[in-house]
Structures are given as structure tokens and as C-alpha cells.
């Protein structure tokens, strides 16, 4: 019997290793033959550790398993899918899972992330095989036709970026994966590196062949040691199997891939700061133009894409651009792995076609707050994203629809807050975080964030509230239009949205409640 | 335990990485892994070997939050202070633990056993609040389980 237990970091954080060891020990003590396979996570984190068992009807799940449950699971004959109070039924029938469009994350949580045969059995490397048949120009055309836009947050069309690099004339070019996933409330990159690393390797290999690059880097944040280990192990396997190196899959193309580890600077998630960091310098933002597609890493034409963008490429090449573009709405084609987090009952990764409403994601899929109290605010798009009140829950999940409401979808994170949240405090935090992480290159961000923090402190202390609110709004305008990159430029989003939608938290009367 | 400064070992670390494109961060990570921090001597040596000024190397070391100028305590507990963990009461738990230990953020217990640091997101945001102790991750913490975690190493 095959039992599947995640080794995703979030599952480990809630005891997956201990549960796996207990199941192995119990099986041995009872003389039950079990094969334990460690997988990535399905992304239903309220159910972690989620133990799955293969049955003729599909995989049966046992959710939020603790050490105490293990003997009972064997008593219930779980290895044959027997009923237990922790039963979830068939995992793929759990509404949170069944309602998804798992394209990019199709294999995540299903297979052993380092089992290349299992990866191939589920379509792995079919995308690269097709790209090799199509050739570079046609591969880029396919990516363009898919409508894929950068999943890091900026939403720039991936195919156009690739075309720019492909047609640039240079002796050397690079592909760089931005896996510096620093936004609170996001974990898609981490989950994919830990759960299906070959998808990223395949996607980057396709990109390299399409644009004519022979060397690639994956820049992973140091806060992700598990992802770094899995990624390095997968690269070693791919190299051994001829999927990286001198003749990729027996073709004439060469591609070398390397993991580089960040060092705790949030701003290195900005693409030009990331390139500086890879070059071994301070992670300071570069002025654009020139764009990295023409003058990128070490001054060479460089594709810098978010991890989710690269990881979506194998699907697009394998199934065809039209299949991918068939999902979504307007100019937002395909799917987005939405990450629902914070104070939410059913937190996790929900990959879905664009066009679902924010309210459906928070209340129906996420099940409302974890504490059971009313949801008061949702921050969409990380620490630089706007706070949405329930009155705006009809907003469609789409790049343009969010922008029309002064928000952004960013890297797909949603952080839910219940009624206990103090929005004046959250606005202050946004400025403080910007001050902490500013690279210091431009004045609006470096100085503005510190001044913003101070003015928000004055407002909280009830000092000339009206005047100071006007001042902070003015400062936000300066930061928005005067900063070099999204750190200073987008920090106003959480601040202004908090001021706009939750003015009562900034009124002097709110101070005693906030101080408690 | 981190090793005491040893210029031969440091030279070997540089040799092992200097053929890389952009070797600075890999060298600094390896130095810190070995010595527990980036000592002043390391900055001089890296500058000499990579043909950079000491100011340039110092600039890189001081830019990144990860690099230490002095070794941390024997154990390092990183508590997430980002929004998702805040939404689940992480700040109050952290404040309670720091108060109990008599520490501020980034400080080490007088016996050198434990350093408590802030981290901005561990990517475990659907299992908030969370923490990392010596590289191992822990989620769904409350005041009690967080304190128990710290007590494991104290």
C-alpha cells in the first residue's frame, strides 16, 4: 500500500515528519507493509499534515493528522481507505481542491518531487520536447499566443519579453528566475520548488532555448532552506539525466542552471536589484531604461521572470497556447495560483482561472476568518498591495479590475484580517517595512517611508489629525510617482487604501480602542 | 559551533567559489556558515582576492540583513513579523516571549544560548503565526507553544 505524506515546509511546520515517522513505526510494529512516499503539498494547509492513501477509487485523505491519531488510523484500516474521524474522503473531491484549475500546480502534492519518472509519467518534459520541435521563434510565438503575463506582479506579457531577448544580438544571454518570494501571504514559489521542481527546470530550459541563452540562475531567498535543498537536488538529477548540460535532451542546445541564495533583502525581489545581487553587489535598484531584456545580468540580454511564469511554460508548450488562453477573462489569460492566508479558515493555494470574485475567494473558498469573527479587511498582493474592505468583495480577480479599484493582484497573495485589526497600525507597518527594506537609492522611498512612519505616529497620537492625514496623502503621491521601483512606488497602496476605506481607525476617537 | 578566524580556511572558501560568475554572495554565505559571521579579516581578504576595495565589500556585507558582524547565540529563533502572522496574533506572542526572556529584537540571552530575531515572511502564511528555530520551521504557534519551543533550547 502506498501512503503519501507531504514534505512541504508548511506541512513540516505542523508536524509532517513526526507523523510520517510514527506511521512507519506503527506499520512495522503491526507488520503492515506500507510504502511511504513524501510529496509536495496539495496546498490545503488547514488539513496539513494531510496523509493520503492510494485506493482503487482514488486517493483517500486524512487531514490534520496528529501523533495521537496514528494508532487509531491503523485500527480504522486507513491503509485500505477505512473511515476515521480525520477522513476527508477522496482528496480530489474536497471542494477546495475540486473547484480549482490546476494547470501550473497539476503535479504539486501528487508526486515525489525528485522522482523524475513520476514527473515524466504525468506529462513532464513533453513541453520541452515540443519546444525543440517548434524551434525558438515558434516557441516564443506560442508563449505570446497564450497571453501569459508576468506572475510576479507587474503583469508584463511574457512572450513579448522573450521576443525582445531572442532578437537582441549578443554573444551571451541569460535566463533568471525570480524566486525571491518576499511578500507576506505568498508561498506559491516555495510550494512549487518543494513540490514539483522539474517543472521550473523544464520551463527555464524552454526559455533558454527560445531566447538563445546557455546559462540560467534561480535566485531563491535564504528564508527558504527546504526549497533550496530540493531545487539543488532536482538540478543534480536533471544534469545526470542529460536534461541540463551540454546537449539538453540530446539536442544541440546547452543549458546550465544554478541556484543562488539571497541574503534577506526584500528589495532583491525587484528585478534590477536582483540582478545587482546576482552580480555580487548591494541589492540596489537600477534605473530603467535600459531594460534587463537588453542590458541585464552582467550587461547581457536577460529574461527575468517570476517562478510561476516559468513553471507555467511547460503546460503551455505541452497542451498548446489555445488551451491555456481559454482560461481567464479580458487581458488576464490562464490561471493564477491565489494564495489565501492569514486569519482565514481554509488557507492555502487555490489555482483558478482569472475572473472569480475576491469575495468568493475569501468567504466561499477560504471559509471566512479562522477566528470566526467577521472579516474586516483583505490585503491583496503582499505588503505593497491595497487593503480591500468587504464592500469591494465584488472585485473580479483580474489585473485590470484590481487596478481600477486602486489595488493590485501582485504575486497572488491574499491576507485576511478579522474585525480586531487596527488599520492605522497596518498603515504604519507598511511605511515601517518600506523604511526597513528600502535600498536607499532614491529619496522618495528612503526618506519618504521614514517621514511617513513619523506622520502616522502623530496621527495615532491625535496630533493635528486632519492636517497630518493630508500630509501623509501628499507624501504618498510623491512616493508613488517619484520612486524608482515598486517598493517606494507601491507602499502608498496599503497606506492610502487604509485611510480611504477605514477612516474611523485614524480618527482621534479610535485611539483608546487601538491602544488596547 | 562556528570556527575561530583562520585565514587559510577563509582562503580555501574563496578559492572554492571564485570561479563562479558573481562569487560575492556565495563566498559571504560560506564564510558565515564557517565562522558564524563575517569578521573584519574576511572583508580584507575578500577585497584583496576579488580585486575590490574594502569599502565595496563592506557595502555588500552591511546591505544584507542576513550577514552578521558578530556571531549569534548558539541557537537562533526567527519570529515572523509580517502581515499574515500579525493577522493571527503573532506580534502579541512575540512580545510575550521577548518580555519573558528580557530581550529586545535581535538580542541574545546573557548565557549566549539563544538569539531572537525578526523575519519578514517564511512563506508559511496559511499556518500562521510561525517561526524558525535553527532552520527548522514551526507553524500555528500560540503563546504557549512558542514559549515551549524557546524552552527546548534554553
Interface residues (C-beta under 8 A of the other chain):
Chain A: X9 X10 X12 X13 X14 X45 X46 X48 X181 X182 X183 X184 X185 X186 X187 X189 X190 X215 X222 X223 X224 X225 X226 X260 X261 X262 X263 X264 X265 X266 X277 X278 X279 X280 X281 X282 X283 X284 X298 X339 X340 X341 X342 X343 X344 X347 X348 X349 X370 X379 X383 X413 X415 X416 X417 X418 X421 X426 X429 X433 X436 X437 X439
Chain B: X21 X22 X23 X24 X25 X26 X28 X29 X59 X60 X63 X64 X65 X66 X67 X82 X83 X84 X85 X86 X87 X88 X119 X120 X121 X122 X123 X124 X125 X126 X127 X128 X130 X132 X135 X136 X137 X138 X139 X140
